[in-house]
Amino acid sequence: MVETTLSGAAQHQILKNDYASEWMGLEVLKVDDGHATVRMKLRQEMLNGFGMAHGGMIFAFADSAFALACNPANPSPSEADTITVAAGVDINFLKPAYQGQVITAVANRRANNGRSGLYDIQIFAADASDPAASGSPEDPGSYGELIAEFRGRSRTISKK
């Protein structure tokens, strides 16, 4: 199993039992209120029959970034009984990504009103040997080529 890592920040509560993100090898680069930057390396088992990243892998990766941006890493007492989940999402695939490439998702809150929110997630790809594969959370355009755009609509609900 690939380990989920968190660089430069405290462990986010939602990753503790997030086996899908763990399997993907999600690395959290940055998490702030309404923002998350994550990356992973594309492996052979993440490819479709055309030899490119399966759209479902790109979607799941972006969805994990979305979840991290929507939920506080350290919830306040007033947030302890709620979680924020996807109410709906759209994704547009712009270019393919391939085995061995590093993909990075940059998630940002665009709007928040009561229990509803709107988030945009950009997904970039770069060859592992390319300096863009490392990028910088301070410069979101430094992560390589834009391969997909994901827009998420969130809803805060009670924990069950």
Beta strands, then each sheet from edge to edge (+ up, - down):
strand 1: 5-6
strand 2: 27-32
strand 3: 35-41
strand 4: 82-93
strand 5: 101-113
strand 6: 116-127
strand 7: 145-158
sheet 1: 1+ 2+ 3- 5+ 6- 7+ 4-
end
